[in-house]
Amino acid sequence: MTRRYWNINLKEMIEAGVHFGHGIKKWNRKMAPYILAKRKGTHIINLTRTACFLSEACDLVFDAASQGKSFLIVGTKKIATDLVASAAIRARCHYVNKKWFSGMLTNWSITKTRL
């Protein structure tokens, strides 16, 4: 996998509504390396590290797409449904934007035939 430069800007991430953190009571100990600070009962996620991992994910998707692999884009929240549909149609990908049925990934062979 070759590294590419993706212009991921922290200010744009914040404007786009990137997730900042969770309440301290809801945390998973495996998330400790990704937590930047604790403020007012909330763990604040390290967005710099998030941007780094997002860049790696972009490389992975770019490489997979260049090999002709197909993708399933999922976004079932009401705000995301139209964006997911339009992005998936532009990218010629399958998408789920209404309801996620349990077992969709574990029964992938059946799901794949119905897409």
Secondary structure, DSSP 8 states (H G I E B T S, - for coil): ---------HHHHHHHT---EEEGGG--GGGGGGEEEEETTEEEE-HHHHHHHHHHHHHHHHHHHHTT---EEE--STTTHHHHHHHHHHHT-EEE-S---TTTTTTHHHHHHH-
